[in-house]
């Protein structure tokens, strides 16, 4: 059983029920079977009835047994060897069965206990007759006893009542744990506002302390992440102003300088462009890390996005004598999200493959559909023919500013933000991204995105989002590794 609730509930219930059952069975096993006082009364009643019958016949026997019932609250019947009741009273069936030596019939009731019956036989004073007394003792406390003296209804009530107590106890213990688990999942999914505490709760036990500590930790994490994002955003914005002035000064310098300064000015322009590109990526990363934006509900044709990325990449790959081959099945591949952000996420991966594949090789782009536990999802696979990356570095590829070595970064101009932006953009759309080394060499990156149910417009075609949405500020995103 994976549920802590069921473990606690069933454990307490079985323990309580077993304890109650054993306690009652032990009580029944060791309770006294006979009472010496009633046995003495039985012998005295039989002797006195025989004496009264021998002295005065049936009337005196009748008077004695009636007085016995009035004073001792017991019903007694005395039978001779022929089975006739000597006091002349009508005898019940149980008394005749006992006097004849036959077993008693089953007790019909389940709520009230069977009365205790005592019997004894004795010969008359002359030894010619044999008399048998059947005496029913007065009822004791009304305990819930069933057949064979086992308190079945009492046991059922005990088990049910202990089950209810254990149920509410388990519910009380595990309810805050379930709330803490849900808040932990929300926090892990990126919702930094998730809290597990109940403002109206007055609990002060260990679990309540754990929840308070968790809320404190979550609040601290939210503050730190937002402060980091705000710092990154502010710094990036502040860098834009001197960069703009630098570009203006660069333009003026070009007008006033001669040919001998052209090379240096071109270098300055190149580095300024890279700095401007870096600032743009930092702003994009900061926007996606703030955790406040939500995925737009705009339907996007993923196959159209992949096709446009492949066409642009084919043109760009010509500089390295490479080709981009794409396999996109026919049909509509609708996802819910932002078209420009998805375009940039896929383009970052493809451009990264173009940069690091062997010169003259082919980059493969495959789009296919798979079924997962939550429904259908689209898988975009981008494969290159490069040297791959070390196995321990596969997970780090999607971390901001991570590069395998500085030499590769200087050669390609990458700073390690392209794949980080891709990972956050895909996760923003409810998907996931992973990288693996191919057996034949090279790197393969898989992007999984959840597909939305097919709902074509009246013309029978999907409407492709234009990319203008509340996330349009993410465009353009330029890859960097």
Secondary structure, DSSP 8 states (H G I E B T S, - for coil): ---HHHHHHHHHHHHHHHHHHHHHHHHHHHS-S--HHHHHHHHHHHHHHHHHHHHHHHHHHHHHHHHHHHHH--EEEEE-TTS-BTT-----HHHHHHHTT--------SSS----EEEEEEE-TTSS-EEEEEEE----S-----GGG--HHHHHHHHHHHHHHHHHHHHHHHHHHHHHHHHHHHHHTT-TT-----TT----SHHHHHHHHHHHHHHHHHHHHHHHHHHHHHHHHHHHHHHHHHHHHHHHHHHH--GGGHHHHHHHHHHHHHHHHHHHHHHHHHHHHSS-------EEEHHHHHHHHHHHHHHHHGGGT-EEEEEE-SS--EEES-HHHHHHHHHHHHHHHHHHS-TT-EEEEEEEEEEETTEEEEEEEEE--S----GGGTGGGGSTT--S-HHHHHHH---S-HHHHHHHHHHHTT-EEEEEE-TTSSEEEEEEEE-------TTSS-----S-STTGGG-------
